[in-house]
Amino acid sequence: MVYKDTLILIVFPFIPPESKMVKWYWTPIVGVPFLLRNIINIQRCGGKQIYLYHWQELAAVKELCCLVNNDPRIQNKTKFISAPKDLVNLLQSRKKILILNASTLHNRLDILNAISLLTQDSIIDKEEEKDLVGLENLLVQLEKYDDSSDYFLDKIIVMKDQKKTIVRLK
């Protein structure tokens, strides 16, 4: 299960034209909208502090956040954040962070595997599975992030503050 203080950040690396964004992320997959399915899976794994992030303040992200929060299956309110400096402050204040690609469908097993990395005493770099990146590098990427950036195209990034390490699961 996710630690109480774990922040779940869902980053939108792929943005269709803003007029189509809500439709794209709210398209049902087996009867449940794409983004909502990810958030429900996160909640089932214990995620409580969930934020949606895009580097620009888009009305579509706010609308998606409202759609998510209006669903009766949502147990804890999802929030959105758009100012990179606010996001940097939020990330620096947390010890454990999962960063998920909003454009990828995440099943419970993927999420649970990422969570298990947060419970390990140390993270061992296995070149074929993960790439270790410093916290400072992540913050630089967030500050200069735009829709053409491929930095967040990996499925899940796990951050353990103790080691100031990002594990990028491919």
N, C-alpha and C positions, 0 to 999 in steps of 0.2 A: 504494500500500500504506500501511497505518497505521504511523505512527512507533512505535518501541518504547515510548516513554513516554506514549503516548496511552491515556487511560482511556476505556473504553466503559461508560456507565451506562445501564442499562435501567430506566426508571421505570414503575411500575404506576399509571397515573392512573385506570383503571377497575377497580374491584374488585367482582366479584360477591360475594354472601354468601360468607364464608370457607369454608363447607362445600362450595361449588361452584367455588371459585377454581381448584383444581388441575385439575378436569375441564375448565373453560373454557379455560385456557391450555395444557392438554396434549391438546386435541382435535386429532386428525390432520387435516392438510390435504395431500392427495395422499400419504398414507401417513406423513407426518412431523409430529409434534406441533407446534402453532403456535409456542410459545416456542422450541422446539428448532430449528425452521426459521430463525428470526431469528438465533439464536446461530451456527448453521452458516454462514449468509450472512456474518455479521460475521467469523468465522474465515477464510472464503475470501478476504475482503478484507484479511486480515492482523491483525485484532483479537486481542489476547492477554490484556489485562487487562480482564476483563468482570465487572461487578458488577450484581446485581439490587437494586433499591431500592424500599422502601415505607416511609412515615413511621412506621408502627407495626410492632412485631415480631410478625409473623404466622407461625404454624406452617406455613401453606400456602406461603409464600415459601421457607422452609427446605426444605420437601418438593420444591418445583419445582427448587430449586438441586440437591438430591440427585439427582432424576430426570435433570436435564441432565448432571451430572457422571458418572452411571452409564452414559451412552450412549457406545459405543465410538468414535463419530465426533467426540467432543469432544477436542480436542488440549490445551487448557489449562483448568485448573479455573476454573469460574465461582464467584464469591463473592457473598454477600449482605450488605447493610448496612441497618440500620433506624434507628439513632439519628441524628437530624438534625445534631447537633453533630459526630458522627464523619464524617458525609458532608461537612460544611462543611470540616473539616480535610483530608479526602481531596481535595476539589476544589481547595482553595487550594494543595495541594502539587504539582499537575500543571500542565503548560504547555498541553497539548492534550487536549480532552475532547469526546467525542461523547455526547450524551444522546438516547436513543431512547425513543419511546413503546412500551411493552410491548404495548399493545392494537392496534397497527398492524402489519401484515405488511410487512416491509422487504425489498425485493429488492436484489440486488447492485448494480444501477445507482444506486438511491437512496443506498446506503451509500458507493459509490465517488464519487458527486457530492459528498457531504458531506465525505469525506476530501480531495477535491481543494481544498476551501476552506481546509483546514489547511496546504496547501503554497503557497498564494498569499502574496505579500509583504504585500499589504494587502487588506482586504475593502471593497468598494464597496457602499453601500446602494442596492439596487434596490427601491423601495417595493413593487412588485407581487410581489416574490419573498421578501423578507426584512425583518425588523424588528430593528434593532440595540438590544440591551439590555445595560446594564452588569453586570459581575460581581457587584457589591454587590446589585443588584436580584434576581439569580438566587438568591443566598444567602438573602436575605430571604424569597423565595418558598419555598425549600426548608425554612426554619425554620418557616413557618406552613402548610406544605402539608398538605392533608387530601384525602379522597376526593372532596370537592365542588369542588376547585380545577380550573379548566380551563387552568391555566398550561402544563401539559405535554401538552396535546392536539395540539400540532403534531407532525409526524412525527419530525423530527430537529433537535436544537439542537447547533450547533458552537461550541466555545469556543477562541479563540486567546489565550493568556495575554499575549502581547506587546501586544496591543491591548486586553486586558481587555474583550473584546466577545463577545456571544452572537449568533449568527446563527440565527434561527428559520426553518427551511424549512417552508413550508406545503404 
